[in-house]
């Protein structure tokens, strides 16, 4: 609720412990957002900031979303059975079109918990990407290791590139503009991927609420040269990729893709997570490379999240105040762990 120009958030007390990075999990009894509304992002979430000190308190976040864990708890995510998805056909599609879409891969319960977590963040004016403070956001992708291994081999590294989107139909929300995740080589030949982007919907993603769109590689190959401007794309070549929770989509990092704009008549927002991976046998494509089987601790997660705001300023409308807040978090973390 909002009282006298301040935002107040009440939360339950839970038992915390120090994780492997000795991050401080001391809990507060009540959280308080102390900064003003700073604007509206292009996906509709209000940018209401808590102080950098409060953002660095794991206990605040643990109480904020008590249905999720933040202390490295093993929530029992089993690795998927990749064999049941017909990976030969998936591979054929991937190498011809540049992407894959596999339905009914992930269980619904953890995805619903993450969706609820993002909706709470957005309702209280906080960026959806803060969901990566929670264990479940990392564990969902860790469960996809068999799929990653199929495309990237046994040596897999998690790139420090990730985001979460809440595309709100009521505020003309939109996804990211046309882009490629990586401008360099992301494959070798026709059978070895160097890097891969994964995308997981937490809500129904449809043309009405801004689902993903892609220019299939098979179509772009006929253009004579890689697309460098959206105006070069023939509209009939555009392919919409609607998806439901449980679906996993992935694409080569050189695939031209984007998110749509939501209609105000859409029945729900488009909520999604994305992470990027690479074959660790090749030179690092980001710093630091992370172990997907051992997600970073709270302080590392927070530092990584704070680093995403500057990295994706060209893709997402991020106010100067938001950027300053992220830098304040990094400064506070550096001082705290100096």
NORQUI-V319675 format. One line per field, one symbol per residue. phi: phi as a letter, one per 40 degrees, with the letter a starting at -180 (. if undefined). psi: psi as a letter, one per 30 degrees, with the letter a starting at -180 (. if undefined). burial: # if it has 16 or more other ideal C-beta (glycine too) atoms within 10 Angstrom, else .. A space follows every 50 residues. Layout:
BEGIN
phi->???
psi->???
burial->???
END
This chain:
BEGIN
phi->.bbfgbbbbcaccbcbaccccfccbcbbcacacbbccbibccbgcccbcc cccccccccdccccbccbbbbgcccgccccccccbgcccccdcccccgab abcfcbcccccccccdccccdcccgbcdccccccdccccdccccddcccd cbgccbbcccbaabbbccccbfcacccdabcacccbabgbabccaabbbb cbbcbbdcbgccbacddccccccgadcbadccccdcccbcbcabdhcbba adcbccaabccccccccaccbabaabbaccccddbabccbcccbdccdcc dccccdcccccbccbbcbcdccccccccccccccccbc
psi->lkkhglkkkkllklkllkafghkjgkklfkljkfllkfaklfgfkkijkl leeefgjeeeeefeiffllgggkjghjkkljfffgifeeeeeeefeffll jklhekleeeeeeeeeeeeeeeegglkffffgfkeeeeeeeefgeeeeee efafjkkkkhjllkkjjjffghllallklkfkfakfljbggjkelkkkkj kflkklfeghlllkjkeeeefffflkkfkfffkkeffkkkilllkfkkkl lkfgkkllklkkkffkflljklkklklljfflkkglklkljffillleee eeeeeeffeeegfffkjkleeeeeeeeeeeeeeeeeg.
burial->......#.#.#....#..#...#.#.#...#.#.#..#.########### ##.############..#####....#..#.#..#.#..#...##.#### ##..##...##.###.######.######################.##.# ##...##############.######.#.###...##.....######## ######.##########.##......#.....#....#..#.#.###### ##########.#...#.#############.#..##..##.#..###### #########......#.##..#..##.###.##.....
END
